[in-house]
Amino acid sequence: MIEDIKKRALHRTRILEGQMRGLEKMIENEDYCVDIITLSLAIQKSLGSLNKLLVENHLRTHVTHQFEAGGDERDAAVAELLKVFELSNNRG
């Protein structure tokens, strides 16, 4: 993993961990529903940021090597990225 991306991804996971603890407390305390939803949506946005970092790392490392190798490896990279794209469009 690229060191800078790893550092940023770990930072993002720590933020997410804190947000999840906060969400749990809000639910336990039966806080106002809109406040809970607002935090939940913020967590989803944070997960999106984490996913973007992970995709960037994957493109800069594994996919680059797979494309350079060509043939079946290139085809596997394309299939893998299409699968991730499909998963990201089917969430909801």
Buried (B, 14 or more C-beta within 10 A) or exposed (E): BEEEBEEBBEEBEEBBEEBBEBBEEBEEEEBEEEEBEEBBEBBEEBBEBBBEBBBBBBEEEBBEEBEEEEEEBBEBBEEBBEEBEEEEEEEE
